[in-house]
Amino acid sequence: MATSISSSSSFLRFSIGLSAFLCLILCSLAVRDTKTNLPSRTYTVEVISLLPANTCRPSTNGHDNKAASVLKVVHKHGPCNQVHQLKSNSNPSDQDEYHIQILKEDEARVHSIHSHFNDPNNNYGIPDPVAQSDATVIPAQSGSVLGSGNYIVSVGLGSPQKQLSLVFDTGSGITWTQCRPCVGSCYRQKDPIFDPSISTSYSNISCNSAACSQLAASGVASNCSGSTCIYGQGYGDGSFTVGFLASEKLTLTSTDVFTGFVFGCGQNNQGLFRGIAGLIGLDRSKISLVEQTAQKYNRFFSYCLPSTSSSTGYLSLGNCANGRSGNAVKFTPLTTLSQDASFYGLGLVGINIGGSQLPISASVFSTSGTIIDSGTVITRLPATAYTALRDAFREAMKRYPTAKPIFSLLDTCYDFSGFKTITLPTIGFVFGNGVTVDVDETGILVQQRASQFCLAFAGNKDDRSVGIIGNVQQKRLQVVYDVAGGKVGFAPAGCQ
């Protein structure tokens, strides 16, 4: 018995000693991990994959859902757009100006959204249609182009149909196109405009129509010129379009044709969309494309924004919940912001980086609310949330040389010259129903120079301004809007 007890004691002492030794090693490793703060989840990315090519590389992802109307999405300034602006041989100063201009215009858009939430009646300085007797003689005002970081689709309008390139915008309701050439700082080549005089299906809409009365509810100014309804839509950078509210035949595909589609026929267009005919509105208002096609598509649409400006994505109208991604779509409920129910609100409650949720109170996000917007480029977070994300990202990226930002909006930039690959921490949005959506590896950084990139997030001035999930963070995600079902879904790898 004594021998047995002694053996057991020796074994116990050995076990304790071994455990202490292993603990010492493991704790040492744990301390080392803490010091280097290596994120547990990362992307290894080839730097060249973040750069656009000089030629269009259409996505190879097919869309096999026959119930949906599918339109090709291209970046407004990429080579997949026939009238793209950026020259492949631009010198560095031209490249700087190009990126700065995009950020300036993005700032203007965000300012207009924030101003709208603070003052829903703000018309951003457009000529007041109420004070005008004729939309065709409204005096022009100076302005600059709106939203260079946008994506476009091509649709047919009229009989015979004219193919028009329109920016698609989940933050706007009215669809409009230039019916007269733009004035002021516009595209220097011939404007892509729609001529209603040669269409047999065009007609103006009267002042006493339901469509005219819906303009105000959609945030669009309106008045009458005789019996004709006049609309006026302004933007935060001083740009605007004013013209006649009209109905026309809209052709999305050979089998998806809508007669009596209500749109704005712009007679006075200032500073808008170089080389682009106009805009197609996809918000939740009564006059949007989503609502006007509700009987066919049941307020269901999805899109995928391509990884670079030299690739293509898609906009799909109709139920294709599994769409191109081939992966299960994770849904989170739509929310409605009290200041404006037309925006798509989401219940964002947190941010993940490297697989770990940052210590940010959910109340930081609920104070202002969050919307998802296809027209905003850089995601805007409440100031408290952005500071936490930026500091954690800087810690994870401290091995890389920093670069001086060329625009004050972006304050965390890196120079990847000489690096073939880089390691990025994953970043994810955490929603109130427990769903976490990881940003694609191509949606974390935005290019500012040849091999210089910046964190594609920015902070609002405080925690009271509405947060905005921008289009950089939506890259390659299949984003599914089930408006009738009150939810928005996300799936990875929806396009190239």
Secondary structure, 3 states (H helix, E strand, C coil): CHHHHHHHHHHHHHHHHHHHHHHHHHHHHHHHHHHHCCCCCEEEEEHHHHCCCCCCECCCCCCCCCCCEEEEEEECCCCCCCCCCCCCCCCHHHHHHHHHHHHHHHHHHHHHHHHHHHCCCCCCCCCCHHHCCCHHHCCCCCCCCCCCCCEEEEEEECCCCEEEEEEEECCCCCCEEECCCCECCCCCCCCCCCCHHHCCCCEECECCCHHHHHHHHCCCEEEEECCEEEEEEECCCCCEEEEEEEEEEEEEECCEEEEEEEEEEEEEEECCCCCCCEEEECCCCCCCHHHHCHHHHCCEEEEEECCCCCEEEEEEECCCCCCCCCCCCEEEEEEEECCEEEEEEECEEEEEECCEECCCCHHHHHCCCEEECCCCCCEEECHHHHHHHHHHHHHHCCCCCECCCCCCCCCCEEECCCCCEEEEECEEEEECCCCEEECCHHHCEEEEECCEEEECEEECCCCCCCEEECCCCCECCEEEEECCCCEEEEECCCCC
